[in-house]
Amino acid sequence: MKKLTCTTIGMLLVFAVLAVASTDDNKLTKKERRQGWKLLFDGEVLDGWKTTGKAEGWAVEEGAIACTVKGGGYLYTVEEYENFSLSIDYKVAPGTNSGVFFRWSNLGDPVNTGIEMQVLDSHDKTEPDNHDDGAVYDILAPSKNMTKPAGEWNRAVLTCKDSLVTIAVNGEKVCEMDLNRWTEAHKNPDGSRNKFNLAYKDLPRKGHIGLQDHGGRVWFKNAKIKPLRVRYP
């Protein structure tokens, strides 16, 4: 029987850690279950999701939702959500542009009836703007660039409580907004223009979660959501 060298033992330990990490993907801990989290994707099939485009445009690859760049359009949850925390991991191929949409109310018009967290290969951007990763697209720039290089996994947590929306990327809050401050179509509170036909304060506060095919390869995993109770005045 051959002796195990320190190098061999080290490699085996690394493989064991990686194996454990991979089995933890797309699963909930007991604590998360007690807190009310539920999975949106089990790592195997796209149950509970539909697409606005071609079915072959979205697939499951190695436990992740994958945009295959075959005309998939938007992948969206059949169920709609109002007040919630959404946690989702994502990674992009070099140069890829995508987005996570939420409170998307009209399936025929995601751009004007959903809010988009931009997903973009913008790791090297020193001063991110409202078109960079982690931004509320065309609305609010992230306070800092927390995005990892293309090919590495990021984690976003989006929280909606009535008019209040926050986005955290890789553990750091990067966007915080009150939708009620967006009182005019095509106009942000600072006077700058945006592309949207509705004032954000007038958007429905309930809708689908959506993932965007914008012509580049992008992957998502560990998608889970926790409905929140909000007391209205």
N, C-alpha and C positions, 0 to 999 in steps of 0.2 A: 504494500500500500504506500502510495506517494505521500510525502510530508507536505502539508499546506504551508506555503511561504506567507510572510506578512503581506506581500503584494496580492497574492491570491485571495487571502482572507479579506483584505480591504476591498477588492473588486466584488467579492461575494456580498459583502455588507452593502455596498453601493447598489447592487442589483436588487437586494432585498428591500432596501428603502424605496427604490423606484417602483418595485412591484406593489408595495403597500400604498404608495402615493397614488398609483394608477387605479387601485381598487377603491380608493376613497372618492374618485371622481363620480359625479352624478348620483351622489348618495346624501342622505340626511343623517346627522347625528341624533342621538336621543334628545339632546338638549334642543336642537333645532326643531324637532317634532313637537316638543313641549311648548316651544315658543310660537308655534303656528306656521312654520315654514312648510311649503310643499314644492315638490319638484315639478318643473315644467318640461323636463327632458330626462329620460332614464338612461341615456347613453346607448340605446339599442334601436329604438324606433321613434318615428315622429308622430306618435299618437297625440292628439290634441292640437296639432298644427295643420294649417293649410297654406297654400301658396296662391298668389295672384297671377303667377306665370306657369311655366312648364314644371311638371312634377320632378323631372330629372334635373332641374336646376338646383335642387337641395338634396343632400344625402347624409348618411351617417358614416363617418370615417374615423376609425380607431377611437370610438367613444365620444366623438364630437359632431355637432351639426356643421356641415361643410357646404359652403357655396361653391358649386361646381362650375359656375360661369356658363351655364347652358340655358339662359333665358328664364331663370326661376322667379324673377320679379321679387316680391316681398314674401317672406315666410312669416306667418302670424298665428297667434294663439286663437283658437276658436272662442275661448272664454274671454270676457272683458273684465277689466280691473279698474277700481276707482282710487282708493287710498291704499298704499302698499309700499313695501321695500322690495326691490328687485335686485338680486345679486346674479351676475353673469360674468363668466370668464371669456375672453376673446383674444385671438391673435390674427395677424394679417401677413400676407405675402408682401414683399417689397412693392411700394407704390400703391397699395390697395386703399380704396375709399369705400366705406360702408357706413352703416348707422344702426343704432338700436332705437326703435320708435316705441312710444308708450302713450297711453290714453288716446289711441288712434281710433276715431269714431266712425269714419266713412271709408270703407274698404276701397272705394273708387278714387279716393283723393288723400293718400297718406301724407303728402307734403303739407297740405293746408289744414288737415284735421287731426294731425298727430304731432307730438313733440319729439324731436330727434336729438339723441346724444350722438355726436359725430364720432365715428370710428375711422381712424386714418393713420397711415404710416408717417407720423410727424415727430418721431423721437428726437430728432436733431433740431427742432424749432426752439430757438432761445426765448422768444417772446410770442407765445401762442395767441392766436386770435379766434374769433368765433366761427372759424371754419376748420379748426384743428381738433385733434383727438381730445375727447372729454368735454368739448364745448356743447352748449345748447345751440344747435346749428343756426347760424345767421342771427342769433339772438344775444348770446352771452358767451364771452371768452372764458376759458378756464383760468383760474388765478395763478396756476403754475403748470409746467409740463411734467406730468408724472408718467408719461407713456414709455414703455420699454421698446427696444428695437424690434423691427419686423422679425417674425418667427418666434418671439417670446410671448408667453401668456400674460395678459393683463386681467385685472379684476375690477369691474365697475359695480357700484352699488347706487341705485337710483331710488330716491324716496319721494313719494307724493303724499302730501297731507293737505287736502283741499287746494288752496291756491299756492301753497309752499312746495317748492321743488328743490331738492339737493342732489348733487352728483359727486360721488367720491371715486377716484381712480387709484388703484393700488394703495388703499388705506388712507388717502389724503383727500379731504373735501376740496373740490376745485370749482364747483359752481353752487350758488345759492340764490334763489330768486323767488319773488312773489309775483305770480301771474297777474295779479290785479294791478300791477304797475304798468302793464302793457295795454294801454287803453285805446290805441289806434291801430288800424291795419297799416302794414308797411312802415311802421315807425317804432323804434325802441325808445325807452325812457330818456336816453341821453341825446335824442334827436337824430340818431343815425337811422338809415333806412334798413328794412328787412324785406324779404321776398313774399311774405305771407298775406293772404287775402283777408284774414280775420285777425282782429285784436286777440292776443293770447288770453286776456281776461274773459273773453266770450267763448273760448273753446270748451266743449263738453269735458267734464271732469272724470269721465269714464270711457274706457276703450280697450283695444287690443294691444298686446305687445307684438312688435314686428322687427324682423331682421332684414336688412336691405342687400340686394344684389345690385352693386354699382359697377359691375364689370371686372371685379378682382377677386382673388381667392381670399376667403376669410373663414375662420372657424370659431364656434362657440361651444362652451360646455359649462357644467355646473350651474345651469339656469334654474333658479329657485325664487319663490316669491312668498312674501308674508303679508297677508291683508292686514290693514291697520284700521282701528276704530278712531273716528274723529268726531269730537263733539262740536256741533254747529251752534252758533248763537241762537 
